[in-house]
Amino acid sequence: MKANVILTVIVVSFCVACHNKPGSNGQSLDKKVQNIASFTRLYGYARWFHPSDEAREIDWDKFAVLGIQKVENVKTTVALRDTLYQLFSPIVQGLQIYETQKAEIFDPEILRSPDPKAKPVAWQHYGVYLDNPANIYNSIRTYKNEIDTVIFDRIPPFGEIIKEPIGNNLICVVPLTLLTNDTSTYPQTDRSTLARLQSELDHININGYFFDLQVNLASVIITWNVLQHFFPYFDVIDTDWNEVLGETLNSAFTNKRKKDFFVTLSQMISKVDDGHGIVFEEPIYLLPVRTEFIENKIVITASNDTTLKRGDIILEIDAKPVMEVLDEKEKMISGSPQLRKYRALNILGGKLDQNNTTSISTFEFANNNKENKPESSGTRLLIERDGKAQNIIVANSRDGSIIFNPINEGKYSSETIVEIKPEIYYINMSNCSGKEFEQKKEILARAKAVIYDQRGSSRLNFFQILPYLIKEPATSASWNVPLTIYPDRKKVEFHSSYWTVQPQQPFFKSQSIIINDPSVVSAGETMMGIIDHYNLATTVGELTAGCNGNVNHIILPCGYRVIWTGMKVLKHDGSQLYLKGFYPDYPVNKTIKAIKEGRDEYLEKALEVAR
């Protein structure tokens, strides 16, 4: 018993020591994370909601790195309060930071301009603009010198503030509206104070090509804040985003290589269940197979490697049980359950580049040009074939992507439009071009049935097909863009719009049957929304992804790029689309027997419906 007590004490002491593992300067990791989390919250309020000229002009990427350097090793609440104030006060006019039990009174008159003609200025966010001119979103400060008209008719009144806890027993007060005379916002920061801050920022060096802990932490800070203030779907997901901040900062501190941080950031984005949520610019080397989850097993359904066959069951990948590997991949993927599994299977057995010398966008993986594509070391698979276990080593390559696996052994995988039964046509939308569709439209209009297969990457889409399926104009679902003037998604309103599809001739009298799976996402679900609402087709297969709306991009100082959904889209009847998708009229469960026989059970069901 004495030995057990001693052992218990040792174990407890070891656990406490691990939890409080010191970083540089003897500061515990927990305290570092708490300090950076406080900085993170104030950073978001200042960057996106305080409208001073000084805040507008600084380099916010460098400011995030500087903030980490300033706060991570601060040891007391008072010292953290003073450090944050010294850091932010040159750019946040009227800033107050005080301990929770020592409340201070805010006097808006300190912000009053001596110019009687001064007018209010505040931030308005239509979605949010993140230095990406290619999308529809915008952010402005509302006064004439910046833009002739405001985005929408609403700003916080002069004197309105946010008063929010930022952790470490601290409260911050940040004014949301200042006054300007079109020359400068008031009050102005002393130029020497601002110059000192600028000098410190000038000495910050950011190179997103290399691993840099502070730059990685800054990237977490920026990403967390963008989603905290502007992501439109927190109301339908079960995620504690504040908890995710601490988890991600802790994880970033443990990363040793840049590819480790890629995993950390991907896991962070996965927590918002966003089917558009992807971290880009890190290459993945993939297995030369297509795998699917069939009968609770991971089954090879197509292969570019002659040593692997349809119907082979994967048991282990590099000596790890395959279900563990699948679970690890799913934790890196954002989206609905059906989309997570679909994309995890696309990259099952995938490996990150070992030397991190190449930055390739995930979308570029679909390029089948194999020239100058170095391969990673092989992957060891334990498979089951005809009841017997076999060990096989296969080479990984960069063909394919998290979005789409091009490996396909289907009977019609190389076809475009083919008559598979008398008066029943099959369109492989991955291969068929718009021109080919237009050339065959008269035949398709008179057919008994047309089966539209939109599994995988669609070259032809329903934007081109839909006008021939309707007799009257049809409208899309509404696009609801957040109109944000307050942080933390408070008092958000939405700007709603939609568009109309006009009918074209010839009207297709043929029965329309659509094969779906979770690869149908975004624009594909825009079309499925119209098809579902107007009952324009019968659907076969699986759930669609459950994610729609224009994406937004976060360009991070670490060199990665994050995309995410910037608007809210519901179904036509106002019900939830996000995560739920569109359920098929005829759901299909594949069988291993059919895979071995080379049969496409989705297409078989579509033919059954057509007959």
Sequence and secondary structure as in RCSB ss.txt:
>XXXX:A:sequence
MKANVILTVIVVSFCVACHNKPGSNGQSLDKKVQNIASFTRLYGYARWFHPSDEAREIDWDKFAVLGIQKVENVK
TTVALRDTLYQLFSPIVQGLQIYETQKAEIFDPEILRSPDPKAKPVAWQHYGVYLDNPANIYNSIRTYKNEIDTV
IFDRIPPFGEIIKEPIGNNLICVVPLTLLTNDTSTYPQTDRSTLARLQSELDHININGYFFDLQVNLASVIITWN
VLQHFFPYFDVIDTDWNEVLGETLNSAFTNKRKKDFFVTLSQMISKVDDGHGIVFEEPIYLLPVRTEFIENKIVI
TASNDTTLKRGDIILEIDAKPVMEVLDEKEKMISGSPQLRKYRALNILGGKLDQNNTTSISTFEFANNNKENKPE
SSGTRLLIERDGKAQNIIVANSRDGSIIFNPINEGKYSSETIVEIKPEIYYINMSNCSGKEFEQKKEILARAKAV
IYDQRGSSRLNFFQILPYLIKEPATSASWNVPLTIYPDRKKVEFHSSYWTVQPQQPFFKSQSIIINDPSVVSAGE
TMMGIIDHYNLATTVGELTAGCNGNVNHIILPCGYRVIWTGMKVLKHDGSQLYLKGFYPDYPVNKTIKAIKEGRD
EYLEKALEVAR
>XXXX:A:secstr
 HHHHHHHHHHHHHHHHHHT B GGG BHHHHHHHHHHHHHHHHHHHHH   HHHHHS HHHHHHHHHHHHTT  
SHHHHHHHHHHHHTTTSTT EEEETTS     GGGG  S TT EEEEEEEES   S TTSS EEEESSTTT SS 
SSS    TT EEEEEEETTEEEEEESEEEE SS EES   HHHHHHHHHHHHT    TTS  HHHHHHHHHHHHH
HHHHH TTGGGS   HHHHHHHHHHHHHH  SHHHHHHHHHHHHHTTT TT EEES  EEB SEEEEEETTEEEE
EEESSTT  TT EEEEETTEEHHHHHHHHHTT  S HHHHHHHHHHTTT EE SS      GGGGG    TT   
   EEEEEEETTEEEEEEE  BS S SS       TTTT SEEEEETTEEEEETTT  HHHHHHHHHHHHHSSEE
EEE  SS SS HHHHGGGT SS EE   EEEEEESSSTTTT EEEEE  EE   SS   SEEEEEE TT  THHH
HHHHHHHHTT  EEEES      S EEEEE TTS EEEEE SEEB TTS B TTT    SEE    HHHHHTT  
HHHHHHHHHH 
